[in-house]
Each structure stands twice: as C-alpha cells, then as structure tokens.
Amino acid sequence: TAVLLTDTLVIASRDVELAVEEKIKKDRAYVDKLKSFFTAFDASEDGVLSEWEFRAVIEEDKVRAVLSLMGVDIRESREWFEELSGGCGYMTCDQFVQGISRMKGDARSQDVWFLRKSTDKMMQDMVEVQASCAEVKQALVGLRGPHLPTAAQALAGRTGAFTAEHAQGGEMKVAI
C-alpha cells in the first residue's frame, strides 16, 4: 500500500504541474487576446483609448458577445470606461488588460467589484469631509466673542452637544 500511495502522489503531483502550466498558458492567451482587442479598438493609433473609441466599439453587439464568451459582461460602457481609465479620460493598454482581467467572471463578481469601487470612493469622500469638519472645528475654537467660545467648546467635545438658533435681533443663542 505504501508503494501504491507513493505512485498516486507522484501522479497527482504531475497532474497539478500540468494543470498549472495549462492555466498559465490560458492566462497568457487571454492577455494576448485583450491586447489585440485594445489595438483594434485604438482607432487613432495613439496607444490610448479615449472614451469615444471605447464606447464606439463596446456598443457593438459582436464585441459584447465575444467579451461575454471571454467571461466579461459589459452592461454600462460609461461606468466601465470610468473604472478602467481611473477617471483620467483615457486608458492605456495595461489599464485595459488589467481592468478587464479583474472584472472577468460572472455578473455577481462584476457587481461586487463595482460595489467595492463605490465603497472605496465613499470612504475617500468621508475622509475629506472629516478633514473639513476638523478645520471648521479648529476655526471655531480660535474665534472669540460673547457666545462663540461656548459653542466652540461644545464643538470640540469639551462640554457636550449644542444647538444654535438665531433669535430676533441677530443674537445667537447657544444651548448646552
């Protein structure tokens, strides 16, 4: 039984090696096909795809069908261009190949990818909002006046929450 087990493990090891080699060949062929698509899509032959070039080709049914057979289902060409180009208005061959390769898979994989990108963008926006709020808080702490120091202290978290309302005559009432 030890000899049988050893022979089985050797055969399994060879199968894994063959499978890995086959996967590498398929991946290279996939990348080569995407590069040839990029070259065909680049009507201006300047080495980059504009949104117009991308959308003109992606809107064609045959192109969508071929990409679908390759595991890429492009529904919204504008969103795809925006994501693949990184928002810069054009995309290079590397951006095209890497982006399409990442989005290869069933629609659920693509949906998750778009959701992740949207979430990343929202998180970036939130960080910017937090930074702006910190600047406003710093500015309020530096202000002087009869009512503002109390409000600034409340904003800085020193005394608790506050609400401010304009009373008649332009005075500011601060309730802590």
N, C-alpha and C positions, 0 to 999 in steps of 0.2 A: 504493500500500500504506500510506502514511503516513495518508491520509485514512481508509481502512478501519480502521486501528489506532485512530485518534482516535475514530471513531464507536463502535467496540467498547468503548473505555474509558469513553465517556460513557454508553452503555447499561448497562455493568456498574456504574458509579457509581450510576445511578438504581436499579438492582436492589438494590444494597446499602442505599441510603437507604430504599427501600420495605420491605426485609426488616427493617431496624432499627425502622422505625415499626410494623410488624406485631408484632414482638417486644415492643415497649413496650406496645402495646395488649393483647396476650395476657397480659403480666405484670400489668398493671393489672386486667384482668378476673379473673385468678387471685386477686389480693389482695382484690378486692371480694367474690368468692365465699367466700373464707376468712373475711372479716369478717362476712358474712351467716351463715355456719355458726356462728361464735362467738356471735352474737346469739341464734341459735336454740338453741344449747347452754346458754346462760346462763339456766337455769330461774328463778333467784332475781332476775334482772334487776338485779343489783347491779354489773355491769360487770366482774366477775371470775368465773373458773370455779374451783369447788372440785374436789378430786379426785373427789368423788362425782358432781358434774354431768358432768365429763369422761368418767368411766368409764361412767356410765349411758348416754350417747349413743354413745360409741365402741364399746361392746359390741354395738350393733345391727348386724345383717348389712347392711342397706341403707346405713347410714352408711359402713361399711367398704368396701362396693362403690363408692360414689360417690368416696370418697377414693382408692381404688385406681385408678379411672379418671382421677383427677387426678394420679396418679403417686406417691401416698403409701400405703404398705402398713404399717398399724399392726398389729403382732402382739401386743405386750405393752403393754396400756394403762397399767399402773402405771409401767413404765420410761419410757414416752413422757411421762406426766404429770410425772414427776420431772425429766426433762430439759427439758421445755418450761417448767416453772414455776421452774426454777432451785433446786428444793428448798425453796421457801418455803411450800408448801401451797396455793397458788392461782396462777392465771395471768391476766394481763391480755390484752386483745385483741392488743396489739402483740407480746407474748411468743408468743402462739398463732400469729399470722400469720408472724412471723419464724422461729419454730421449724419450723413445717410447711413453709415455703418452703425452708429449709435442707435439710430431710430429703426433699424431693421428689426422686424418682429411683428407679432400680431398687433391689432389695433389697441389692445389693452396696454401693451408695452409702450406704444407711442403716446397714449393718453397719459400714462404715468410720467413719462419723460416731460411732456408739456406741463403737467401739473407741477413737477419738481422745478422746472424753469420759472413758472409763475410764482411759486412759493419763494424761490431764491430772490426774485425781483421784489416781491413784497417785503421780504426781510431786509433787503438793502434799503428800500424806501423807509421802513420803520427806523432803521439806524439813523438815517438822515433826519427824520422827524425828531427822534430823541436828541440828537445833537442840537437841532434848532431850539428845542424846548430848554435844553441846558443853557444855551446862550441867552434866551429870554429870561430865564430864572436868574442868571448871573447879572443881567442888566437891571432887573427889578431889585435885587439885593443892593446894588450900588446907588439906587435912587434915594433921594431924601425928600421929605415932605411930611405934612401932618398925618396923612393916612397911609402912605406907601410903605413905611418901614414895617408896619404890622402885616400888610399884605405880602410884602417880600419875605418876611419871616415865615408866614404861613406857606407860601410857595416853596420855600426852601425846606419845608418839612419840620420846622422847629416848633410850631405851635399847633398844628393840625390843619384841617381843611378850611377853606374860606369861600364865601360868595361875595361878589361885589355888585352893587346896583347903583345906578346914577339917580340921585334924589333930585328934587326940584332945586333949581339954582346951580346945578353943575357940581355939587359936592359929591364925593364918593364915600359911601358907607361901606365899612368892612365888618362883616360879622364872623367871628371866630368861634 
